[in-house]
């Protein structure tokens, strides 16, 4: 076990003691900024202790990914001797607002592209480096670090023009029943948002906090991992992360959460 993971384990063990006290000290959060019209962030449905973990950057376990992502950003990789920073400089300046533009239609790809795929395209074409495996610690960390620079901004995905047919496919996916339970995404996240499922509160399924730290996973997770988790929960065969199906769904779900603030790294139960 690495020193980083040991430290993470120690901090996570202490969170149960620190979070209640912190939540009491901070008082009730201003939930207005986590809602736009009828659209509510997952933060809105979390308990006070989970909110406290997200709000405090010392306690937020997702901040380990920020540190790792910054190291990868500055690391030379590939035969060209390049790093992300070699082209883009200081991410705190150059990456602000970048994550807010994704997912989007990409003319070169002829379909929807998300930030994870853009990162790997930059690595292979500009750095000559190997692509990072989807959901690997490295890609999650780099995606989290870049998205963190847009924290507090909003996604306003473009769904018109060439993006329109892909948006419609994502929408169709969201409303299509599937799996042995014959459920759709909408039946939980539209029809029953705010209700209970095994004691947990059902959210609207917004993705403005991704990549996020999920407590039951004890790790960071991407939007597509969450899609897989939901598909498996409804006893449906999941699609591959990075698949066209999930990219189209990501575009539609991002549109559902238009106007919500980017919270990366969010903390969810």
Secondary structure, 3 states (H helix, E strand, C coil): CCHHHHHHHHHHHHHHHHHHHHHHHHCCCCHHHHEECCEECHHHHCCHHHHHHHHCCCCCCCHHHHHHHHHHHHCCECCCCECHHHHHCCHHHHCCCCHHHCCEEECCCCEEECHHHHHHHHHHHHHCCCCCCCCCHHHHHHHHHHHHCCCCCECCCCCCHHHHHHHHHHHHHHHCCECCCCECHHHHHCCCCCCEECCEECCCCCCCCCCEEECCCCEEECHHHHHHHHHHHCCCCCCCCCCHHHHHHHHHHHHHCCCCECCCCEEEC
